[in-house]
Amino acid sequence: MDFFPSRTLAIYMAKMFIIRTLAVLALLVLVLQALDLLGESGKILAHPGNGEAELWTYVSLRAPQLIARFLPFSVLLGTIITLATLNQNSEVISMKAGGLSAHQILAPLIVASMGVAVLSFIFNETLVAPATARLTQWEKVDFGPIPAESNIRTNVWVKDGNDLINARTVIGRGNNVQLRDVTIYNRSANELNSLMHGDQARFTDKGWLLSDVTRFNVNSGTEEKTPELLIGDSIRPDQFTLSSVDADSLSIFALRGAIGELEQAGRPTMSLKAGWWHKISGPMSSILMPLLGAVAAFGLARSGQLFIRAVIGMALGFAYFVADNFALAMGNIGAYPALLAAWAPTAMIRPVERRILRQLGRDSPVRLAEIMVGNARQQMVQRVVAQSDRCP
């Protein structure tokens, strides 16, 4: 089967689809970014020294997340608007009357959505993941100065027996990990005995060497200082570096490496594996959106119920995203296998696709001609009525 019998028609439909998708995406991101900024601006400006520049920094870090999250939904709305426009102009009816099959009508939209999916994957890996990591670090320091180093983690907590250790910043990986702005809470029987603070700590064969240490005894209220102190001989470096691995903050390759390190350390990786698969299935969902939109939009010329059909299409898309988030949550807690959690919502599209093809295949050329004539008659009547209303 020739999926593109007319190159001009394919380019025309793909261009219309992409323009409307980008317009919907721009509108969604603009509105959601404004609402999000209204909620977060108070926290950002609350930190001394922050101003308009920091607000724009937040927008630059938050916008890629909004684009990645709502791009599939924009593809769905772009499909509905495109097909609704074509149906209102009787163009879909003309295509079907001319012998185009369901595959040939949808092919330009699906190919265009494939390009969107590829660009979405590249966008997620190159911009969204670094922006998410940066924004997460900034939020952990209450929108204070963002650490300049790469490969860092902020505000990491580790438990050592009854004691708690907080590292404001963790830099590096493996045995080369360095801790900065370290606070140790020495406890016994859930009561705080003393506080120790050090400027930095590095890992050695005998434990963690804490430098520039200040120790405060809670019971006596005294304070003492020492240049160096050895602590945490039972704490491994990976307890700091792997304590808070966020799948959204890592690229697909970095996440695969983190999963391997966690597995070697005997740590659970179910949620991260689900996140790894979702980095693939997420952009792929854009390819499925034209099918969901077509379920609603292909019946517009026959029923004329534009608003109802549009609501049906958006409801189908909403149901898909709810199922996607639910399956991912189940994968995070280990209720679903990681592969199933990422791809189960995609399986919902198969019955929908069969319904589209069945719906289009019911129309015979005679029936299509009748619909075209009826639409033309209705448009003519509307023009006559409009002209008569303008007459004195």
N, C-alpha and C positions, 0 to 999 in steps of 0.2 A: 504494500500500500504506500502511495506517495503522500506523506504527511504534510507536505507543503506544495500543493498544486499551483499555487500562485505566490511567488516571492513577494510581490508588491503587497498583497493582502496580509501575508505573514508579518512583514515589517510594519505595516499600518497598525495591526492589532497589538503587536509587541510594544511599539512605541506608545500607543495609547495606554496600555497596561502599566508600563514603567512610569510614565509621567504621573498618572493618577496615584500609583503606589507611593512615589516619592512625595507627592503633595500631601497625602494622608499622613505619612510618617512625619513630615515636617510639622504639620499641625499638631499631631499628638505629642511630639517631643516638646514643642514650644509650650503647650498648655501644661503638660505634666512637669516640665522643668520649672516653670513659674510657680506652680503650686508647691513643689518640693523645696524650692529656694525660699519661699515664704515661711515654711516650717523650720528650715535649718539656719536661716540667716541670723537669728538671735543667738544661736550657739556659736556660730562662727565669729560674730562681732563681739561676743562676750570675752574672748581672749584678748588681753592687752596687746595693742599694736596692730590688730587685724582691721582691715578696712575694705574698700571697694575692690582692690586687687585680689584679696583672698576670696571674695565672693565670686569673681570671675574664674579664679583657680578652681573653686568648687564646681562651678558650671562646667568647666572643661573636663573635669574628672567624672562628673555625674552623667553628662550627656551621652557618652558612649554606652553606658549601661542601659539607658532608656532606649537608645536606638536598637541595641541588640535584643532587648526584651520585647519591643513592640514592632519590630520589623515583620515577623510572620503575620501578625494581626493586620498590619498595614497592607501586606500582600493580599490578604483575604478581602479587605474593604476595597482595595484597588481592583480586584477581580469583579466584585459585585458592581462597582460603579462602571467599569468598562463594559461588562455584559449588559447592564441596564441601559447604558447609552446606546449600544448597538441594537438592543431589542426595541427601544423606543423609536429608533429610526428604521425599523424593520430590516436591519442589515443581517441579523442572524437568520431570519426567515429566508432572506434572499440567498444566503450561503447554503442553507439546507435545501432550498428549492433547486439550487444549482448543482446539487449532488454531493456536497461536502458531508462527510461523516462526522460523528461526534469526535473521533480522534483528530481529524483534520481541523475542526473548529478550535479545539482546546490546545492543539500542538503548539502554536505560537506562544500562548500564555505559559504553558508548562516549560518550554525551552527558555523563555525569558526568566521564569522563576528559578530555573537551574542556575542561570548566571547570577541571580540574586543570592542564591544559597552559597555559591562558591565565594562571592565577594563577602558575604556575611561571615563565613568561616575565617577568611583572611583578616577581616576587620576585628573579629573576636580575639584572634591570636595576637595580633600586632598592636591593637589599641585598647580593647576592652579589658583584657587580663591585666596589663600593667596599670591602667587607670584604676581598676578595682583594688589592686594591691596598694597603690599609693593612697587612695581614698580611705581604705581600711586603716592604714598606718596613721593617717592624719586624724581620723576619728578617735583612735586609741589614745592619742596625746591631746585630746580635747581641742583640736584644731590649732595647736601650737605649731612651732617651727617643724617642718617636715624634715626628717633625717636625710642627708644628701647621699648616703651610701646606698648601693644596690644590694639586693639579697639580704634584706634585714627584716626583723620582726620586732614588734613593739609590745610593751606591757605583757610580758610572758610570765606566767605563774607556774611554779613547780613545787611539789610537796616532797619533803625529805623527812620521813618519819612523822613526828608531830610538828616539825618546823615547816614554815612556808618561806619560799624564796621568790622574790619578784625582781625581774630584770626589765628595766625600762626599755632597753634596746638590746637585741641579740643580732650579732653580725657574723657572717661566715657559715660554713658547714663543716661537718666532720669534727676532727680533733682541733681544727683551727678556729673554733667558735670563740668569740669574745663577748663578754657581758659588760654592759655599761649601766651605770646608775643602779647598783644592786642593793636591795634591802632584804634583810633576813629577819624573820620573826621567830625567835626562839620561844617555844611553848612547852608546857608540861601540864597534863591533865586539863587541856583546853584553856589554860591560863597563860597570859603573856608574861614571860620573865624578863626578856631583854630585846632590844632592837640593835641590829648592826647594819651599818651602811658603808658601802665602798664605792669608789669611783668606777672601778672596772675589775673584771675577773677573767682569768684565762685558764684553760684546762691544762693540767699536768698529769703525770703518771700517778701522783699521790692524791689528786683531787683538784679542787678549784682554788687558785691562788688569788685572794682578794687583796687589792691594794688600797692605800689611804683609807684605813678602816676607822670608823667612829662607832663605839659601842656605848649604848645607853642602858643602864640597869634600872628596870622599872621599879623594883622593890626599894632600892636604896636611893634612887634618883641621881646617881652619879654617872659621870661620863668619862670615858677614857679613849685614847687614840693610839693606834699602832700602825706602822708602815705597811705590814703585810700579815695576812692570816690565811691559813689553809682550812678550807671548809668543804663539805659535801663530797667526801671520798666515795660515796655510793651512787652519786648522780652522774649519769652518762650524758655526753653532749647532745645525743639525739632527743633527750627529754626536753631540751630547750628548742631545738630546731624543728622537731616534729610534733610539738605539743599543740600547735594550732595551724595545721595545714588546711588552707581554704582552696577548694577546687576552682572557684571562680577567679581567684587571684593568680593562678598559674596557667601557663600555656599548656597545650596538650602534651608536649614533650617533657616539660618540667614536671607536670603532674605524674606522668608515667614514672619518672625517676623517683619522685617522692613516694609513690605507692611501693616501688621496689624497696626503698629504704625502710619503710614502715613494716613491710612483710618480713624483712630480715631481722627487725627488732621485735617481731612477734606482736605487732600492734594491729588492731582492726582496720581494715581498709575498704569495707563494703560501701560506705557512703562516697568515698573518693573514686572508687571504680564506677559507681553510678554516675558521678559527675563527669568522669572521663568519657563514658559512652554518650552522655548528654551533650558534650561538646561537639559530637558528630551529628546526633539526631536532632539537636536544636536547629542548626541552620537548614538541615534537610526538611524540616517541617514547612519551610517556605514553598517547597515543590508541591506539597499536598494542598496548600491553601486554594489554588485555582479550582481544584476538584470540589472543595467544600463550597466555594462561592458559586460554582456552576450549578450546584443542586438547587440553589435559590433562583439564580438569575435566568436560567434557561427557560423557566416557565413564565417569564414576564410578558412575552408577547401574546401568550395564550390567555392568561388570566387577567392581565392588566393591573394586578394588585402589587404595585411596586413596593409600597411601604411594608406590607406584610411579608413579601418575599425577602426583602432586605433584612428584616428582623430575623427571619428564619436563618438566613446565611450567617448573620452575626451570632445568633444563638448556637449554631453548629460550631463556629470558631471558638466561642466562649467555652462550650462543652469540651472541645479538644484541649484547650489550655488548662482547664480544671483537671481533666484526666491526666494531662502531662505532669502537672505539679503534684497531684496525688500519687502517681506512680513513682515520681522521683523521691517524694517523702517516704514512701514505703521502702524504696531501695536504700535510703539513708539509714533507716533503722534495721535493715536486714530482713524485712518481711518479704521482699521480692528479690530475686537475683538481679545483679546489676544490669545485665543485658536486657532482661525483661522490663525493668523499671524505665530504661531509656527508650525502648522501642515499642512497648505495648500500645501507647496511644496511636502510633502510626498504623497499627493493624486495624484500627477502627475505620480507616479510610477505604479499605477494600470494598466493603458492602456499599459505601457511598458511591464509589467509582462505578460499580456495576449498575447502580440505580440511574446514574447519569446516562450511561450508554443505552440502557433500556428505554429511558424517557425520550431520548432523541430518536431512537429507532422506531418509535410508534408513529411518527408523522410521515404520511405518504405524500408524494408530490401534489396530488389533488388537494389534500387537506392543507398543505402549505400554501398553495395558490389561493385557496379560499381565505386563509388568514391574511395573506397579503392584500387581497381585494378588500376585505373587511377593514383592515387598518387604513388603507388608502381612502375608503369611503368615510371613515370616522374623522380622519384629518381634514378631508374636504368639508364636511359638515361643520367642523370647528372653525375653519377659516370663514365660511359663509356667515356663521353666527357672529364671529368677531367683527366682520365688515358691517353687518346689519346694525350692530350695537354702536358703531361709529357714525352711522347715518343719522341726520337730524329727524 
